[in-house]
Amino acid sequence: MKNIVVILLVICSLFACVPEDKEIKVDGFSEKLVVNSQVIPNSIMLVSLTRSFSILSDGYSDTANASITNDLMEKLLVSDAIVTVSYGSTIDTLFMLAPGMYTSVSTPQYSEMPYTIHAIDKDHNLEITATETMQEKVAFEEASFKYENKALKFKYKFTDPSSNNYYMINVYHKNSKVIDPDNVDISTFLSSGDELAANVIFPDINFNGKTFEGSVDLSYYEPHYAQDTMVVSLSNISEGYYRYLSLRQKVSTNILGLIFGEPINYPTNVQGGLGYFSTHFPDTRVLVLPLKPL
């Protein structure tokens, strides 16, 4: 009998500890512009411009198979914005390729030069600015694809400057067959995240000022054709962009994933907005895959 009384007392004490229901007020969502950029050799700068959104937004489904409705996509992609990039005493105005995508075809790429982006979205009364210094270009000394035990690898070699540096290596493939690798439009590779086969970032902490040799594992990649044409790029990126990518990679390397992924607070150099304005100067190579061994 005593045991039953003790049990009843414990149960009553537990229910007494349950707090009353409280109404929680959530701060209103503040819409902002989101910036991502890509520098392409031969004076091309590509900028994506979208609006941030809340998981409570109409048209967003937070499920295992999350989807974005066309209406929400139209609201997120910024159309008819005024976008400029300034460097030195020059200001270039970017033109809209498609909603959310802006480009310049006449922006020179000067190492150690600060570049500033300024964008105005009049429809939503949003404005951002960001400044980033163009990093020193670091070039491949060797770049090739090889099969090792039937596993494809991209092997590379370059010399690291004596300063602290951070690197990004990208490998792009083409969804359609490229006949002549000597006449490849590199911009079509670098401007499409859907064709990004591999993205690797790393600091020079273990080889500062030395020649470095490494490889990218592509054993999961199945060539679309007997001898695919690939584009590889090596970029010396800023520490801030490296930290941004380190977190961003955990969500997605696909361009749609970058735009519509889970809203997270990432490091940013954008005043008044989100994302990251980067001005790294990639060294690019066009390579044909060797035949896969039988």
Residue pairs with C-beta under 8 A, 6 or more apart in sequence:
29 53
29 54
29 56
29 57
31 51
31 52
31 53
31 124
31 126
32 51
32 52
32 126
32 128
32 272
32 273
32 274
33 49
33 50
33 51
33 52
33 78
33 119
33 121
33 126
33 127
33 128
33 270
33 272
33 273
33 274
33 275
34 48
34 49
34 50
34 51
34 52
34 259
34 273
34 274
34 275
35 47
35 48
35 49
35 117
35 119
35 128
35 130
35 270
35 273
35 274
35 275
35 276
35 277
36 47
36 48
36 258
36 259
36 275
36 276
36 278
37 45
37 46
37 47
37 48
37 117
37 276
37 277
37 278
37 279
38 45
38 46
38 47
38 190
38 191
38 278
39 45
39 46
39 109
39 134
39 278
39 279
39 280
39 281
39 282
40 46
40 186
40 187
40 190
40 191
40 282
41 109
41 186
41 281
41 282
41 284
42 186
42 187
43 104
43 105
43 106
43 107
43 108
43 109
44 103
44 104
44 105
44 107
44 187
45 85
45 92
45 94
45 103
45 104
45 107
46 97
46 101
46 102
46 103
46 187
46 190
46 191
47 83
47 85
47 94
47 101
47 102
47 103
47 117
47 119
47 277
48 100
48 101
48 102
48 255
48 259
49 78
49 81
49 83
49 100
49 101
49 102
49 119
49 121
50 76
50 77
50 78
50 100
50 259
51 75
51 76
51 78
51 121
51 124
51 126
52 263
52 273
52 274
53 60
53 72
53 75
53 76
53 263
54 60
54 263
55 62
55 262
55 263
57 72
58 69
58 71
58 72
59 68
59 69
59 71
59 72
59 73
59 75
60 66
60 68
60 69
60 72
61 67
61 68
68 76
68 260
73 260
74 99
76 100
76 259
76 260
77 99
77 100
78 99
78 100
78 119
78 121
79 96
79 99
79 100
79 123
80 96
80 122
80 123
81 96
81 102
81 119
81 120
81 121
81 122
82 93
82 119
82 120
82 122
83 93
83 94
83 102
83 117
83 118
83 119
83 120
84 91
84 92
84 93
84 94
84 117
84 118
84 119
85 91
85 92
85 94
85 104
85 107
85 115
85 116
85 117
85 118
86 92
86 115
86 116
86 118
87 107
87 108
87 110
87 113
87 114
87 115
87 116
88 110
88 113
92 104
92 106
92 107
93 104
94 102
94 103
94 104
95 102
95 103
95 104
96 102
97 103
100 259
109 134
109 137
109 279
109 281
110 134
111 134
111 135
111 136
111 137
111 281
112 133
112 134
112 136
113 133
113 134
114 131
114 132
114 133
114 134
115 131
115 132
115 133
115 134
115 277
115 279
116 129
116 130
116 131
117 128
117 129
117 130
117 131
117 277
118 127
118 128
118 129
119 127
119 128
119 129
120 126
120 127
121 127
126 272
126 273
127 272
128 270
128 271
128 272
128 273
129 270
129 271
129 272
130 268
130 269
130 270
130 271
130 273
130 276
130 277
131 269
131 277
132 238
132 240
132 241
132 269
132 277
132 278
132 279
133 238
133 279
134 279
134 280
134 281
135 165
135 235
135 236
135 237
135 238
135 279
135 280
135 281
136 161
136 236
136 281
137 236
137 281
137 283
138 158
138 159
138 160
138 161
138 165
138 167
138 234
138 235
138 236
138 283
139 158
139 234
139 283
140 156
140 157
140 158
140 232
140 234
140 283
140 285
141 157
141 158
141 159
141 211
142 155
142 156
142 157
142 213
143 154
143 155
143 156
143 157
143 232
143 234
143 285
143 287
144 154
144 155
144 156
144 287
145 152
145 153
145 154
145 155
145 218
145 230
145 287
145 289
145 290
146 152
146 153
146 155
146 290
147 153
147 290
147 292
147 293
150 292
150 293
151 217
151 218
151 219
152 218
152 219
152 221
152 223
152 289
152 292
153 215
153 216
153 217
153 218
153 219
154 169
154 171
154 198
154 215
154 216
154 218
154 232
155 213
155 214
155 215
156 169
156 213
156 214
156 215
156 216
156 232
156 234
157 211
157 212
157 213
157 214
158 211
158 212
158 234
159 210
159 211
159 212
160 204
160 207
160 208
160 209
160 210
160 211
160 212
161 209
161 236
162 208
162 209
164 203
164 204
164 208
164 239
165 203
165 204
165 208
165 236
166 201
166 202
166 203
166 204
166 236
166 237
166 238
166 239
166 241
166 242
167 201
167 202
167 203
167 204
167 234
167 235
167 236
167 237
168 199
168 200
168 201
168 233
168 234
168 235
168 237
168 242
168 245
168 280
169 198
169 199
169 200
169 201
169 216
169 232
169 233
169 234
169 235
170 190
170 196
170 198
170 199
170 200
170 232
170 233
170 235
170 282
171 196
171 197
171 198
171 199
171 216
171 218
171 230
171 231
171 232
172 189
172 190
172 192
172 195
172 196
172 197
172 230
172 231
172 232
172 233
173 195
173 197
173 221
173 224
173 228
173 230
174 188
174 189
174 195
174 224
174 228
174 229
174 230
175 194
175 195
175 224
177 224
177 225
177 229
178 184
178 228
178 229
181 229
181 286
181 287
181 288
182 286
184 229
184 231
184 286
186 231
186 284
186 286
189 195
189 231
190 231
190 233
190 282
190 284
192 255
193 253
193 254
193 255
193 256
193 258
194 254
194 255
194 256
196 253
196 254
197 218
197 221
197 230
198 216
198 218
198 221
199 249
199 253
200 216
201 237
201 242
201 245
201 246
201 249
203 242
204 212
223 289
223 292
226 291
227 288
227 289
227 290
227 291
228 288
228 289
229 286
229 287
229 288
229 289
230 286
230 287
230 288
230 289
231 284
231 285
231 286
231 287
232 284
232 285
232 287
233 282
233 283
233 284
233 285
234 282
234 283
235 280
235 281
235 282
235 283
236 280
236 281
237 245
237 278
237 280
238 278
238 280
240 267
240 269
240 276
241 276
241 278
241 280
243 267
244 266
244 267
244 268
244 276
247 264
247 266
247 267
248 258
248 266
251 257
251 258
251 261
251 262
251 264
252 258
252 261
266 274
266 275
266 276
267 276
268 274
268 275
268 276
269 276
269 277
270 276
270 277
